Amino acid sequence: MTVAASSIKHPHFTALYSQHHSWLQRWLCVKLGNASDAADLAQDTFTRILGRADLAALHEPRAFLTTVAKGVLVNWYQRQALERAYLEALAALPEPTAISPEQRLLILETLHVIDAMLDALPPKVKQAFLMAQLDGMGYADIATHLDLSLITIKRYMKQAFLQCLLAMEDAP
């Protein structure tokens, strides 16, 4: 419902709006230095007080409107600050870089070598190695998780690292 449409149901609101809207918009324009934002915030201010039953009892309508408008203005400034921070964070992100076809080929070949190396490992050795390398787990935690002894995990890791060295020798 628009401010104009709802003013028919609220005669005190209608009077307040017609007598003070222009003044409030000018006041906000001075604060903001921008007529467009001032017009929006004046509307927001009147929308915020729409339907209040105590409008007939106002003795200082401009003081009341100023207080409400200051709250609307604070919220607006907070939204603006949040938007600026978001845009600055986006601007600070590194530009996506395109890799060359040669780099892409090297990466794919390396991934194939790693995949083949992992497939050559027995399943428990592979699992222990991936838990250490990808999950960052310590040997004791891996042993507990797999219900194996610490010495077994150390043997598994030795086996996996030896397989890595062999894969590196065969790498292009």
N, C-alpha and C positions, 0 to 999 in steps of 0.2 A: 504494500500500500504506500503511495507516495505521500509526502508531507501535505501537499495541496488537497488530495482526496481525503485524508484523515482529518483535516482541519474543520470539515463540516460537522463532525461529531464532537469537536472540542473547541467551543467558542473562545475560551481563555487562551488556548494555544494559538488560535487564529489571530487574535489581537496581538499577542506577544510577537508572533512571527512577522506580522505586517508592520508593527511599530519599530522593531529592533533588528530585523534581518540585515538590512543594508548597513546599519551601524556595525553589527558584529562582523560582517564580511569585510568591511574596511579595516576594522581593528585587526582581524586575522591577516589581512593583506600586508599591513605594516609589519606584523610579526614575521611573516614568511617571505615577504618580498615577491610574492607570486600570486596573481589574482585567481588563477585557475585552481590552485591548491586551496586558497582561501575560500573560494566558493564551495568546494567539496567539503571542507571542514566546517563551514557554517551550516551546511545541510546536515552533516553528521551530528553537530551540536543540537540542532532542533529535533533531529530524529531521536536522539538520546533522551530528550525530555518529553517526547510525545506521549500522551496518555497519563501524565502525572496529574493527580487530583489536586495538588497544592498550588497550582499555577495561579488560581484566583487570589490567593493570599500573598502574592509577592509584593513587597514594598519597594524593593530595589531590583527591578528586573535586569538591569545591565550588570550589576554585581553578580547576580545569579548566573546570567548567561556567560559572563567572563569566567566564573569558576568552572562551569561545565565545559566551556571551550578550552580552558587550560588543560583539563583532563584529556579531552579529545586530542589536543595538540601534543601532549606528552606521549600518548599512544602512537600518534603519527610519527613523531621523532624516533621512537623506539623501533617502529617498523622500518623507517628509513635507514637507521643505523644497522639493523639486522640485514637489510637488503644490501647495503654497501659492504658489510663484512663478508657476505656470501659472494658478492661479485669480486671482491679483492682476493678471496680464497680461490675462486675459479681462475682469476688472472695469474695467481702465483703458481698454479699447476704447470708442470713442464709441458711444453708443446709435444704432442705425439710425434715421434720420429719414425720415419719409414726406413726400414732396413733394406740394404741392397740385396739383389738376387743372390749374390755370392754369400753374404752373411746368412741369408735365409737357408741356403743349401747347407752351409756348415752347421748351422743349428739343427737342422733336420737330420743330418748324418750323425751328429753327436747324440741326438735323442735315440736314434736307431741303435747305436753302439751301447748306450746305457740300457735300453730295453732288452737287447740281446744278452747283455751281461747279467741283468736281473733274472731273465728267464733261465739262464744256465745254473742259477743257484737253487739248491733244494728249498722247498717251500718254507720251512722253519727258519732257515738262514736268511732267506729273502725277507720274511716278515720281521725278524729281529733287526736287520739292516735298515729297512724302511722306517721302523719305529724310531730308530736312533737318528737317522738322517732327516726324515720328514717331520716327525713329531717332536724331535729334540729330547727324547727320553734318555735317561741314563741307563747304564747297563743293569744296575740293581733293579730299577723299575721295570725294565724289560723282562728280567728274570722272574720277577714277581708276577707280572702280567701273563707271561707264557707258562708259568708254573714250572720253570726250569732252574737249574743251578746257575750261579753267577759264572762259574768256570765254563759252563756250556755256552753261555752267551758270549763270553770272551773268545771262545774257539770259533763260534759262528761269525763274529765280527772279523776275526783274523781271516777266515775263509772268504768273506765278502770283500775285504780290502785287497786280498790277493787277486781275486777275480777282477776287481777294478784295475789293478796294475796290468794284468794281462790284457784287458780290454783296451787300455791306453796304448799298449805296444802295438796292437792291431789297428788302432784308429788311423784314419787317413791323415 
